Amino acid sequence: MKALYDKEAAKTINRLDAPTKQRIRKAVNDIPEGDIKPLKGYTDGRKRLRIGKFRIIFREAEKDSEKILFIMEIGSRGDIYK
């Protein structure tokens, strides 16, 4: 499974400290495992992945029979849903 990061999501992950970056990247690579729930109110299949106090908003797609994860947003629990 290939992960594509939105420009803002990539900036956010690059600003984090090394252990947090590692936790987030490991969690993204381990999808579909983890605390994942679909987001209500969206029709494009957005889901959220919980990693401690951080949340990752993503959606899955298939292109040329290869699964692709679009990482749309990464942020703290209180700010991500605003």
C-alpha positions as CSV (number, residue, x, y, z in Angstrom):
1,M,0.0,0.0,0.0
2,K,1.4,3.4,-1.0
3,A,0.8,6.5,1.1
4,L,0.6,10.0,-0.5
5,Y,0.8,13.0,1.8
6,D,-1.0,16.3,1.2
7,K,1.4,19.2,1.3
8,E,0.1,20.5,4.6
9,A,0.2,17.0,6.2
10,A,3.8,16.6,5.1
11,K,4.7,20.0,6.6
12,T,3.0,19.0,9.9
13,I,4.9,15.7,10.1
14,N,8.2,17.3,9.4
15,R,7.8,19.8,12.3
16,L,7.3,17.0,14.8
17,D,10.0,15.5,17.0
18,A,11.7,12.3,15.8
19,P,9.9,9.8,18.1
20,T,6.5,11.2,17.2
21,K,7.3,11.1,13.5
22,Q,8.3,7.5,13.8
23,R,5.1,6.6,15.6
24,I,3.0,8.3,13.0
25,R,4.8,6.7,10.0
26,K,4.6,3.3,11.6
27,A,0.9,3.7,12.2
28,V,0.3,4.8,8.6
29,N,2.3,1.8,7.3
30,D,0.2,-0.5,9.6
31,I,-3.2,0.6,8.2
32,P,-5.8,-1.0,8.3
33,E,-4.9,-1.9,11.9
34,G,-5.3,0.6,14.6
35,D,-8.1,2.8,16.0
36,I,-9.8,3.8,12.7
37,K,-13.3,5.2,12.4
38,P,-15.2,6.7,9.4
39,L,-15.9,10.4,9.6
40,K,-19.6,11.4,9.6
41,G,-20.8,14.0,7.1
42,Y,-18.4,13.1,4.3
43,T,-19.3,11.1,1.2
44,D,-15.7,10.6,0.0
45,G,-14.9,7.9,2.5
46,R,-12.7,9.8,4.9
47,K,-11.6,8.0,8.0
48,R,-9.5,9.0,11.0
49,L,-6.7,7.2,12.6
50,R,-6.0,7.8,16.3
51,I,-2.4,7.8,17.5
52,G,-2.4,9.1,21.1
53,K,-3.3,12.8,21.0
54,F,-2.8,13.0,17.2
55,R,-5.3,12.2,14.5
56,I,-4.7,11.4,10.9
57,I,-7.5,12.1,8.4
58,F,-7.1,9.9,5.3
59,R,-9.1,8.1,2.6
60,E,-8.3,5.0,0.6
61,A,-8.4,4.6,-3.2
62,E,-7.4,2.1,-5.8
63,K,-5.4,3.0,-8.9
64,D,-4.2,0.4,-11.4
65,S,-5.1,-2.3,-8.9
66,E,-2.8,-0.8,-6.3
67,K,-4.2,0.5,-3.0
68,I,-3.3,4.2,-2.2
69,L,-3.7,6.1,1.0
70,F,-4.3,9.8,0.7
71,I,-3.1,11.4,4.0
72,M,-5.1,14.6,4.0
73,E,-4.5,16.1,7.5
74,I,-2.4,15.4,10.6
75,G,-3.1,17.3,13.8
76,S,-3.8,17.2,17.5
77,R,-7.1,16.0,18.8
78,G,-8.5,19.4,19.6
79,D,-7.6,21.1,16.3
80,I,-8.1,18.5,13.6
81,Y,-11.9,18.6,13.4
82,K,-12.2,22.4,13.2
